[in-house]
Amino acid sequence: MPGYLAGRGIADITGEPADTGMLGYGKSWQRSDGIHLRLRSRAFVIAEAAGGRRLLLVVNDLPMVFGSVRGALLDRLRRSYGALYTEHNTLVTATHTHSGPGGYSHHRLYHSNTGGFRPKTFAAIVDGMTEAVGRAHDDLAPAVLTLSHGELRDASANRSKVAFDNNPVADRASRTWAA
């Protein structure tokens, strides 16, 4: 019998499709005007097969995850699963897309260019995350965990060449530019 169980789930967290401020943009006049790609929440549960410890990882196509979103998710999970998923074994993170919605924070600063708090967007995100976790929980099956390490070279660059060239000479010398 394997020592672990693993489950995965995915759900939509797109929210309102038009006339919302985008959190990754700095201009309040930059508003969404439809859906190019749907946003997703991906949940992964890893549990000891003998019924011991478990870990929940929730990765979201969002600019960031705020404490209020995480708290709402944990409240929902507590109602459905009791103490299985708590603040001690749940990691909620974001891909950090700059094309994600704004208005789902409870901090005024993050609403300064997005048009304020948007309850429908907040609800879509929390509902989708909860659905993804439910699917991952229901998907638990025997699994083998492995750890790998490697280095990927010349695959991408996270800054433009112009921006890279503005780094101090010592920094430019210590790194190579891959177009």
Backbone as a chain_set.jsonl record, in Angstrom:
{"seq": "MPGYLAGRGIADITGEPADTGMLGYGKSWQRSDGIHLRLRSRAFVIAEAAGGRRLLLVVNDLPMVFGSVRGALLDRLRRSYGALYTEHNTLVTATHTHSGPGGYSHHRLYHSNTGGFRPKTFAAIVDGMTEAVGRAHDDLAPAVLTLSHGELRDASANRSKVAFDNNPVADRASRTWAA", "coords": {"N": [[0.855, -1.191, 0.0], [0.644, 2.184, -0.908], [2.319, 4.968, 0.626], [1.137, 7.435, 0.47], [-1.584, 9.6, -0.495], [-2.948, 11.405, -3.217], [-4.606, 14.202, -4.648], [-6.218, 16.121, -7.2], [-7.686, 19.176, -8.325], [-9.613, 21.452, -10.316], [-11.016, 24.651, -11.013], [-13.128, 27.326, -12.186], [-12.396, 30.771, -11.7], [-12.979, 33.194, -12.756], [-14.838, 35.428, -12.627], [-16.419, 38.682, -12.909], [-16.869, 39.706, -16.261], [-16.542, 42.161, -17.604], [-15.849, 45.698, -17.569], [-14.365, 46.013, -15.2], [-11.757, 46.989, -12.968], [-8.37, 46.21, -13.555], [-6.113, 44.531, -11.554], [-3.346, 44.407, -11.941], [-2.693, 46.585, -13.443], [-1.797, 50.043, -13.622], [-3.395, 52.192, -14.189], [-6.422, 53.806, -13.747], [-8.328, 54.03, -15.723], [-8.002, 51.85, -17.316], [-9.83, 49.21, -18.087], [-11.473, 46.043, -17.92], [-12.834, 44.397, -20.813], [-14.119, 42.119, -21.594], [-13.613, 38.549, -21.9], [-10.568, 37.048, -22.38], [-8.972, 34.82, -21.69], [-10.003, 32.315, -19.456], [-9.789, 32.441, -15.888], [-8.273, 30.334, -13.498], [-8.47, 28.188, -10.604], [-6.341, 25.996, -9.032], [-6.167, 23.107, -7.198], [-4.395, 21.046, -4.919], [-4.166, 18.157, -3.056], [-2.298, 16.463, -0.696], [-1.908, 13.617, 1.143], [-1.193, 11.583, 3.996], [-1.444, 8.116, 3.666], [-2.254, 6.549, 5.78], [-4.059, 8.026, 7.129], [-3.064, 10.225, 8.431], [-1.258, 13.19, 8.533], [-1.978, 15.983, 6.286], [-1.675, 18.012, 3.338], [-2.653, 20.975, 1.746], [-2.567, 22.643, -1.257], [-3.293, 25.526, -3.003], [-3.417, 27.049, -6.007], [-3.749, 30.003, -7.752], [-4.903, 31.795, -10.634], [-4.259, 34.732, -10.372], [-3.439, 38.163, -9.518], [-2.522, 38.411, -6.869], [-3.044, 36.905, -3.599], [-5.194, 37.791, -1.081], [-5.449, 38.188, 2.515], [-8.137, 38.207, 3.304], [-9.418, 36.729, 1.32], [-8.191, 34.236, 1.596], [-9.008, 33.714, 4.228], [-11.822, 33.565, 3.896], [-11.969, 31.304, 2.251], [-10.887, 29.336, 4.007], [-12.869, 29.401, 6.003], [-15.064, 28.359, 4.587], [-14.053, 25.815, 4.004], [-13.781, 24.758, 6.561], [-16.453, 24.508, 7.313], [-17.257, 22.5, 5.571], [-15.375, 20.382, 5.847], [-14.543, 20.155, 8.453], [-11.817, 19.962, 10.618], [-9.897, 19.252, 8.738], [-8.602, 20.867, 6.779], [-6.743, 23.562, 7.471], [-5.382, 26.703, 8.71], [-2.855, 25.855, 9.253], [-2.094, 23.829, 7.517], [-2.627, 24.595, 4.951], [-1.837, 26.144, 1.96], [-2.206, 28.983, 0.119], [-1.836, 30.492, -2.927], [-0.711, 32.635, -5.666], [-0.412, 33.023, -9.233], [0.535, 35.405, -10.066], [-0.414, 37.059, -12.175], [-0.669, 39.915, -14.276], [-2.941, 40.481, -15.5], [-5.208, 39.997, -14.124], [-8.297, 40.319, -12.228], [-9.266, 43.228, -10.333], [-10.469, 44.547, -7.192], [-11.12, 42.595, -5.302], [-9.979, 42.668, -2.881], [-9.744, 43.599, 0.59], [-8.547, 45.949, 1.187], [-8.073, 49.341, 0.962], [-6.025, 50.614, -0.507], [-5.466, 48.879, -2.645], [-7.688, 49.233, -4.143], [-7.551, 51.667, -5.25], [-7.11, 52.142, -7.938], [-8.851, 50.461, -9.222], [-11.57, 50.734, -9.031], [-12.943, 50.158, -6.671], [-14.31, 47.862, -4.138], [-15.5, 44.722, -5.265], [-18.046, 42.763, -4.843], [-19.092, 40.564, -6.361], [-16.904, 39.653, -7.818], [-15.145, 38.933, -5.741], [-16.702, 36.865, -4.613], [-16.804, 35.044, -6.781], [-14.153, 34.25, -6.937], [-13.66, 33.051, -4.385], [-15.683, 31.083, -4.404], [-14.856, 29.529, -6.633], [-12.312, 28.661, -5.791], [-13.046, 27.097, -3.593], [-14.545, 25.131, -4.876], [-12.524, 23.934, -6.456], [-10.887, 22.857, -4.433], [-12.705, 21.031, -3.309], [-12.964, 19.238, -5.446], [-10.327, 18.271, -5.596], [-10.116, 17.071, -3.09], [-12.048, 15.057, -3.347], [-10.815, 13.566, -5.282], [-8.737, 12.119, -4.223], [-6.301, 9.607, -4.324], [-4.212, 6.636, -4.348], [-0.748, 7.412, -4.375], [2.597, 8.071, -5.518], [5.215, 9.87, -4.259], [7.75, 11.907, -5.523], [10.882, 13.6, -5.644], [12.501, 15.946, -7.584], [15.261, 17.547, -9.136], [16.581, 20.097, -11.109], [18.021, 22.076, -13.747], [16.971, 24.632, -15.795], [17.857, 26.048, -18.695], [18.17, 28.971, -20.763], [15.441, 29.304, -21.354], [13.568, 31.265, -20.825], [12.937, 34.757, -20.177], [12.557, 37.214, -17.703], [12.504, 39.931, -17.926], [12.773, 42.773, -20.058], [15.276, 43.253, -22.61], [16.175, 45.894, -22.731], [15.504, 46.818, -20.149], [17.096, 45.035, -18.645], [19.645, 45.867, -19.426], [19.837, 48.233, -18.029], [20.579, 47.56, -15.495], [23.001, 47.597, -12.784], [26.511, 47.47, -13.626], [27.941, 45.357, -12.393], [25.884, 43.552, -11.77], [24.928, 42.948, -14.33], [27.144, 41.681, -15.366], [27.254, 39.342, -13.896], [25.217, 37.78, -14.778], [23.656, 36.131, -17.54], [22.137, 37.113, -20.592], [19.25, 35.86, -21.969], [17.496, 35.754, -24.812]], "CA": [[0.0, 0.0, 0.0], [1.465, 3.395, -0.951], [2.308, 5.769, 1.84], [0.483, 8.73, 0.264], [-2.699, 9.823, -1.403], [-2.896, 12.734, -3.826], [-5.777, 14.554, -5.437], [-6.107, 17.424, -7.851], [-8.948, 19.732, -8.775], [-9.508, 22.733, -10.996], [-12.306, 25.323, -11.155], [-13.1, 28.677, -12.744], [-12.479, 31.89, -10.754], [-12.9, 34.367, -13.621], [-15.588, 36.574, -12.116], [-17.087, 39.608, -13.822], [-16.102, 39.765, -17.499], [-16.363, 43.467, -18.237], [-15.897, 46.957, -16.828], [-13.708, 45.93, -13.891], [-10.362, 47.392, -12.961], [-7.411, 45.106, -13.526], [-5.219, 44.824, -10.44], [-1.966, 44.541, -12.38], [-2.515, 47.805, -14.225], [-1.713, 51.211, -12.758], [-4.257, 53.266, -14.679], [-7.815, 53.523, -13.391], [-9.148, 53.974, -16.932], [-7.806, 50.553, -17.965], [-10.901, 48.344, -17.596], [-11.688, 44.835, -18.713], [-13.951, 44.522, -21.748], [-14.47, 40.771, -22.029], [-12.741, 37.475, -21.41], [-9.634, 36.466, -23.34], [-8.728, 33.49, -21.13], [-10.619, 32.159, -18.142], [-8.86, 32.288, -14.773], [-8.528, 29.061, -12.811], [-7.887, 27.819, -9.323], [-5.903, 24.599, -9.073], [-5.941, 22.638, -5.833], [-3.691, 19.768, -4.793], [-4.163, 17.615, -1.697], [-1.379, 15.347, -0.462], [-2.254, 13.096, 2.477], [-0.631, 10.289, 4.387], [-2.454, 7.089, 3.43], [-2.706, 6.003, 7.053], [-5.003, 8.953, 7.765], [-2.346, 11.217, 9.233], [-1.158, 14.584, 8.072], [-2.275, 16.311, 4.898], [-1.282, 19.332, 2.869], [-3.481, 21.51, 0.669], [-1.961, 23.733, -2.024], [-4.259, 26.12, -3.92], [-2.711, 27.995, -6.879], [-4.781, 30.773, -8.439], [-4.53, 32.731, -11.697], [-4.588, 36.052, -9.821], [-2.245, 38.965, -9.22], [-2.096, 38.049, -5.512], [-4.116, 36.41, -2.739], [-5.277, 38.597, 0.138], [-5.86, 37.463, 3.715], [-9.594, 38.065, 3.347], [-9.763, 35.632, 0.412], [-7.745, 33.003, 2.268], [-9.892, 33.512, 5.369], [-13.132, 33.116, 3.413], [-11.788, 29.916, 1.817], [-10.745, 28.483, 5.19], [-14.191, 29.309, 6.642], [-15.86, 27.419, 3.794], [-13.508, 24.468, 4.173], [-14.099, 24.33, 7.928], [-17.867, 24.081, 7.313], [-17.401, 21.256, 4.804], [-14.433, 19.31, 6.178], [-14.103, 20.214, 9.842], [-10.433, 20.396, 10.846], [-8.97, 18.655, 7.765], [-7.835, 21.913, 6.096], [-6.68, 24.706, 8.382], [-4.286, 27.644, 8.422], [-1.579, 25.175, 9.496], [-1.725, 22.897, 6.445], [-3.157, 25.107, 3.69], [-1.071, 27.207, 1.309], [-2.967, 29.59, -0.973], [-0.9, 31.357, -3.625], [-1.151, 33.171, -6.952], [0.559, 33.001, -10.321], [0.92, 36.81, -10.187], [-0.72, 37.624, -13.479], [-1.055, 41.325, -14.263], [-4.199, 40.585, -16.234], [-6.275, 39.516, -13.261], [-9.231, 41.347, -11.789], [-9.103, 43.938, -9.069], [-11.721, 44.661, -6.466], [-11.411, 41.473, -4.411], [-9.237, 42.902, -1.642], [-10.404, 44.427, 1.602], [-7.607, 47.032, 1.466], [-8.363, 50.49, 0.099], [-4.924, 50.904, -1.412], [-5.577, 48.069, -3.859], [-8.875, 49.664, -4.887], [-7.356, 53.048, -5.691], [-7.165, 52.232, -9.4], [-9.674, 49.387, -9.78], [-12.995, 51.04, -8.936], [-13.566, 49.744, -5.41], [-14.557, 46.45, -3.838], [-16.485, 44.11, -6.154], [-18.507, 41.533, -4.181], [-19.264, 39.441, -7.299], [-15.568, 39.148, -8.132], [-14.702, 38.252, -4.52], [-17.457, 35.613, -4.496], [-16.386, 34.128, -7.845], [-12.837, 33.719, -6.574], [-13.799, 32.135, -3.238], [-16.482, 29.934, -4.855], [-14.032, 28.693, -7.489], [-11.278, 28.01, -4.984], [-13.718, 26.074, -2.797], [-14.876, 24.051, -5.804], [-11.277, 23.244, -6.807], [-10.489, 22.053, -3.275], [-13.636, 19.902, -3.227], [-12.597, 18.276, -6.489], [-9.064, 17.64, -5.197], [-10.435, 16.214, -1.944], [-12.768, 13.879, -3.865], [-9.936, 12.885, -6.227], [-7.638, 11.444, -3.528], [-6.008, 8.246, -4.785], [-2.828, 6.271, -4.023], [0.248, 8.163, -5.14], [4.009, 7.979, -5.165], [5.814, 11.195, -4.298], [9.174, 11.953, -5.85], [11.476, 14.933, -5.658], [13.484, 16.076, -8.624], [15.978, 18.813, -9.185], [17.209, 20.303, -12.396], [18.232, 23.46, -14.136], [16.452, 24.914, -17.118], [18.616, 27.183, -19.218], [17.758, 29.605, -22.02], [14.034, 29.012, -21.594], [12.737, 32.46, -20.735], [13.518, 35.946, -19.545], [11.451, 37.903, -17.054], [12.627, 41.362, -18.15], [13.194, 43.111, -21.415], [16.712, 43.509, -22.783], [16.401, 47.301, -22.37], [15.5, 46.891, -18.687], [18.277, 44.314, -18.18], [20.822, 46.715, -19.671], [19.844, 49.313, -17.045], [21.108, 47.053, -14.233], [24.4, 47.956, -12.547], [27.481, 46.679, -14.388], [28.26, 44.114, -11.67], [24.758, 42.642, -11.929], [24.893, 42.489, -15.726], [28.292, 40.783, -15.569], [27.056, 38.085, -13.198], [24.099, 37.073, -15.393], [23.647, 36.154, -18.999], [20.844, 37.478, -21.154], [18.711, 34.885, -22.918], [16.344, 36.373, -25.488]], "C": [[0.89, 1.239, 0.0], [1.312, 4.2, 0.337], [1.541, 7.08, 1.703], [-0.727, 8.618, -0.64], [-2.518, 11.216, -1.984], [-4.168, 12.952, -4.628], [-5.585, 15.917, -6.055], [-7.484, 17.853, -8.334], [-8.729, 21.094, -9.405], [-10.91, 23.327, -11.114], [-12.083, 26.748, -11.644], [-13.22, 29.728, -11.637], [-12.552, 33.225, -11.5], [-13.646, 35.579, -13.083], [-16.181, 37.433, -13.216], [-16.249, 39.834, -15.083], [-15.816, 41.161, -18.042], [-16.524, 44.611, -17.249], [-15.384, 46.833, -15.389], [-12.264, 46.402, -14.031], [-9.47, 46.173, -12.85], [-6.341, 45.438, -12.494], [-3.776, 45.03, -10.881], [-1.678, 45.789, -13.194], [-2.527, 49.002, -13.286], [-2.632, 52.35, -13.148], [-5.72, 52.916, -14.41], [-8.714, 53.423, -14.618], [-8.974, 52.66, -17.695], [-8.789, 49.552, -17.351], [-11.009, 47.11, -18.496], [-12.875, 45.048, -19.658], [-14.321, 43.173, -22.351], [-13.468, 39.771, -21.491], [-11.879, 36.971, -22.558], [-9.349, 35.016, -22.936], [-9.4, 33.429, -19.767], [-9.519, 31.974, -17.096], [-9.258, 31.033, -14.005], [-7.894, 29.033, -11.429], [-7.558, 26.345, -9.428], [-5.546, 24.175, -7.655], [-5.298, 21.258, -5.862], [-3.709, 19.366, -3.323], [-3.177, 16.461, -1.678], [-1.627, 14.897, 0.974], [-1.497, 11.804, 2.744], [-1.742, 9.245, 4.278], [-3.029, 6.538, 4.729], [-3.631, 6.969, 7.8], [-4.347, 10.016, 8.617], [-2.401, 12.599, 8.627], [-1.566, 14.739, 6.617], [-1.878, 17.739, 4.618], [-2.211, 19.724, 1.727], [-2.749, 22.69, 0.05], [-3.001, 24.217, -3.018], [-3.539, 27.223, -4.699], [-3.742, 28.683, -7.769], [-4.2, 31.687, -9.51], [-4.986, 34.127, -11.284], [-3.304, 36.85, -9.645], [-1.653, 38.624, -7.847], [-3.293, 37.52, -4.752], [-4.061, 37.21, -1.44], [-5.758, 37.735, 1.299], [-7.359, 37.257, 3.792], [-10.068, 36.93, 2.444], [-9.394, 34.303, 1.063], [-8.654, 32.675, 3.45], [-11.263, 33.008, 4.965], [-13.053, 31.664, 2.939], [-11.711, 28.991, 3.028], [-12.065, 28.343, 5.944], [-15.071, 28.298, 5.912], [-15.374, 25.989, 4.004], [-13.816, 23.92, 5.558], [-15.543, 23.814, 7.991], [-18.038, 22.735, 6.603], [-16.565, 20.097, 5.33], [-13.958, 19.316, 7.627], [-12.666, 20.722, 9.923], [-9.434, 19.791, 9.851], [-8.052, 19.69, 7.124], [-7.899, 23.184, 6.941], [-5.554, 25.643, 7.959], [-2.921, 26.992, 8.586], [-1.157, 24.237, 8.364], [-2.24, 23.332, 5.072], [-2.313, 26.27, 3.195], [-1.89, 27.693, 0.123], [-2.047, 30.619, -1.627], [-1.461, 31.785, -4.975], [-0.028, 33.08, -7.977], [1.153, 34.381, -10.564], [0.744, 37.332, -11.612], [-1.082, 39.101, -13.333], [-2.338, 41.548, -15.05], [-5.365, 40.041, -15.423], [-7.133, 40.656, -12.754], [-8.762, 42.044, -10.523], [-10.425, 43.894, -8.333], [-12.047, 43.52, -5.535], [-10.638, 41.561, -3.1], [-10.126, 43.633, -0.641], [-9.468, 45.555, 2.048], [-7.844, 48.163, 0.479], [-7.265, 50.778, -0.916], [-5.072, 50.15, -2.733], [-6.819, 48.395, -4.68], [-8.683, 51.043, -5.5], [-7.418, 53.188, -7.204], [-8.062, 51.172, -10.033], [-11.172, 49.63, -9.633], [-13.69, 50.537, -7.693], [-13.765, 48.247, -5.283], [-15.683, 45.927, -4.72], [-16.909, 42.77, -5.552], [-18.659, 40.339, -5.118], [-17.916, 38.826, -7.669], [-15.016, 38.37, -6.943], [-15.381, 36.885, -4.412], [-17.029, 34.598, -5.551], [-15.05, 33.474, -7.507], [-12.965, 32.696, -5.447], [-14.609, 30.901, -3.636], [-15.632, 28.978, -5.689], [-12.943, 27.962, -6.729], [-11.884, 26.86, -4.18], [-14.069, 24.867, -3.667], [-13.63, 23.255, -6.193], [-10.809, 22.347, -5.664], [-11.402, 20.835, -3.134], [-13.307, 18.824, -4.244], [-11.305, 17.543, -6.139], [-9.297, 16.66, -4.044], [-11.104, 14.923, -2.425], [-11.902, 13.026, -4.788], [-8.815, 12.094, -5.542], [-7.52, 9.991, -3.968], [-4.564, 7.922, -4.412], [-1.842, 6.965, -4.955], [1.645, 7.864, -4.633], [4.583, 9.377, -5.301], [7.291, 11.074, -4.613], [9.627, 13.4, -5.841], [12.543, 14.958, -6.726], [14.103, 17.452, -8.574], [16.634, 18.92, -10.551], [17.37, 21.782, -12.675], [17.766, 23.63, -15.567], [17.125, 26.177, -17.631], [18.016, 27.673, -20.538], [16.293, 29.336, -22.366], [13.17, 30.255, -21.577], [13.545, 33.601, -20.124], [12.365, 36.702, -18.916], [11.547, 39.426, -17.163], [13.051, 41.601, -19.586], [14.702, 43.352, -21.443], [17.038, 44.944, -22.383], [16.445, 47.453, -20.85], [16.731, 46.206, -18.103], [19.528, 45.172, -18.32], [20.902, 47.908, -18.733], [20.325, 48.852, -15.669], [22.533, 47.561, -14.032], [25.334, 46.989, -13.274], [27.764, 45.351, -13.709], [27.127, 43.103, -11.819], [24.694, 42.103, -13.354], [25.994, 41.475, -15.98], [28.045, 39.412, -14.946], [25.928, 37.246, -13.803], [24.227, 37.113, -16.908], [22.234, 36.503, -19.445], [20.437, 36.41, -22.158], [17.467, 35.488, -23.538], [15.226, 35.398, -25.708]], "O": [[1.8, 1.34, 0.823], [0.301, 4.111, 1.033], [1.313, 7.769, 2.697], [-0.869, 7.684, -1.429], [-1.992, 12.108, -1.317], [-4.73, 12.021, -5.205], [-4.88, 16.767, -5.511], [-8.326, 17.032, -8.699], [-7.78, 21.802, -9.069], [-11.883, 22.594, -11.294], [-10.988, 27.298, -11.527], [-14.05, 29.59, -10.738], [-12.224, 34.268, -10.936], [-13.093, 36.679, -13.095], [-16.417, 36.957, -14.327], [-15.056, 40.121, -14.991], [-14.92, 41.319, -18.871], [-17.228, 44.507, -16.245], [-15.909, 47.472, -14.477], [-11.638, 46.233, -15.076], [-9.783, 45.221, -12.135], [-5.73, 46.506, -12.552], [-3.048, 45.779, -10.229], [-0.537, 46.022, -13.591], [-3.202, 48.973, -12.257], [-2.638, 53.385, -12.483], [-6.192, 51.85, -14.803], [-9.766, 52.786, -14.553], [-9.729, 52.388, -18.629], [-8.594, 49.103, -16.222], [-10.674, 47.152, -19.68], [-13.805, 45.788, -19.339], [-14.782, 43.1, -23.49], [-12.579, 40.12, -20.714], [-12.394, 36.522, -23.583], [-9.474, 34.102, -23.751], [-9.363, 34.399, -19.01], [-8.458, 31.421, -17.385], [-10.441, 30.716, -13.882], [-6.933, 29.744, -11.135], [-8.386, 25.541, -9.856], [-4.723, 24.809, -6.995], [-5.612, 20.421, -6.708], [-3.315, 20.143, -2.454], [-3.217, 15.586, -2.542], [-1.563, 15.699, 1.906], [-1.204, 11.036, 1.828], [-2.856, 9.472, 4.749], [-4.18, 6.105, 4.76], [-3.947, 6.751, 8.97], [-5.009, 10.646, 9.442], [-3.464, 13.099, 8.259], [-1.517, 13.797, 5.826], [-1.76, 18.565, 5.523], [-2.518, 18.913, 0.854], [-2.359, 23.625, 0.75], [-3.537, 23.424, -3.792], [-3.102, 28.215, -4.115], [-4.517, 28.019, -8.457], [-3.138, 32.282, -9.321], [-5.984, 34.637, -11.791], [-2.211, 36.284, -9.626], [-0.434, 38.558, -7.688], [-4.43, 37.663, -5.2], [-3.02, 37.294, -0.788], [-6.386, 36.695, 1.101], [-7.812, 36.23, 4.298], [-11.03, 36.24, 2.781], [-10.189, 33.364, 1.077], [-9.027, 31.52, 3.657], [-11.814, 32.12, 5.616], [-13.966, 30.879, 3.196], [-12.398, 27.97, 3.071], [-12.354, 27.27, 6.474], [-15.742, 27.479, 6.541], [-16.174, 25.067, 4.163], [-14.087, 22.728, 5.703], [-15.819, 22.806, 8.642], [-18.877, 21.925, 7.0], [-16.999, 18.947, 5.268], [-13.059, 18.555, 7.984], [-12.336, 21.772, 9.372], [-8.231, 19.819, 10.109], [-6.861, 19.435, 6.94], [-8.956, 23.795, 7.102], [-4.864, 25.398, 6.969], [-1.924, 27.529, 8.102], [0.018, 23.887, 8.264], [-2.283, 22.53, 4.14], [-2.1, 27.25, 3.908], [-2.227, 26.916, -0.77], [-1.539, 31.515, -0.955], [-2.543, 31.356, -5.377], [1.153, 33.061, -7.627], [2.19, 34.495, -11.218], [1.639, 37.963, -12.174], [-1.734, 39.486, -12.363], [-2.766, 42.686, -15.238], [-6.395, 39.667, -15.984], [-6.746, 41.822, -12.839], [-7.965, 41.509, -9.753], [-11.386, 43.279, -8.795], [-13.16, 43.468, -5.013], [-10.65, 40.623, -2.303], [-11.145, 44.216, -1.012], [-9.589, 46.055, 3.166], [-7.813, 47.941, -0.731], [-7.55, 51.145, -2.056], [-4.836, 50.706, -3.806], [-6.983, 47.888, -5.79], [-9.568, 51.536, -6.2], [-7.75, 54.263, -7.704], [-8.042, 50.998, -11.251], [-11.969, 48.801, -10.073], [-14.919, 50.492, -7.657], [-13.439, 47.473, -6.182], [-16.697, 46.599, -4.907], [-16.223, 41.762, -5.723], [-18.383, 39.209, -4.715], [-17.808, 37.609, -7.816], [-14.479, 37.275, -7.111], [-14.726, 35.876, -4.154], [-16.904, 33.412, -5.247], [-14.847, 32.287, -7.764], [-12.432, 31.591, -5.55], [-14.26, 29.786, -3.247], [-15.676, 27.765, -5.486], [-12.677, 26.787, -6.985], [-11.301, 25.779, -4.098], [-13.91, 23.722, -3.244], [-13.68, 22.027, -6.253], [-10.384, 21.214, -5.893], [-10.926, 19.731, -2.87], [-13.366, 17.633, -3.937], [-11.194, 16.337, -6.358], [-8.742, 15.561, -4.028], [-10.766, 13.833, -1.965], [-12.237, 11.87, -5.046], [-8.017, 11.456, -6.229], [-8.501, 9.247, -3.984], [-3.77, 8.834, -4.184], [-2.074, 7.087, -6.158], [1.846, 7.463, -3.487], [4.45, 10.002, -6.353], [7.995, 10.242, -4.042], [8.821, 14.314, -6.014], [13.402, 14.077, -6.767], [13.527, 18.396, -8.033], [17.172, 17.945, -11.075], [16.901, 22.628, -11.914], [18.133, 22.85, -16.445], [16.97, 27.251, -17.051], [17.442, 26.905, -21.31], [15.949, 29.161, -23.535], [12.14, 30.298, -22.249], [14.66, 33.424, -19.633], [11.302, 36.823, -19.524], [10.749, 40.136, -16.551], [13.619, 40.725, -20.237], [15.317, 43.623, -20.412], [18.071, 45.189, -21.759], [17.321, 48.136, -20.32], [17.347, 46.727, -17.173], [20.374, 45.195, -17.426], [21.953, 48.543, -18.651], [20.464, 49.675, -14.764], [23.204, 47.919, -15.0], [24.985, 45.832, -13.506], [27.823, 44.318, -14.376], [27.389, 41.911, -11.98], [24.431, 40.917, -13.554], [25.799, 40.515, -16.727], [28.581, 38.415, -15.431], [25.71, 36.112, -13.376], [24.835, 38.022, -17.473], [21.261, 36.216, -18.747], [21.186, 36.094, -23.082], [16.477, 35.709, -22.841], [14.189, 35.762, -26.263]]}, "num_chains": 1, "name": "protein.A"}
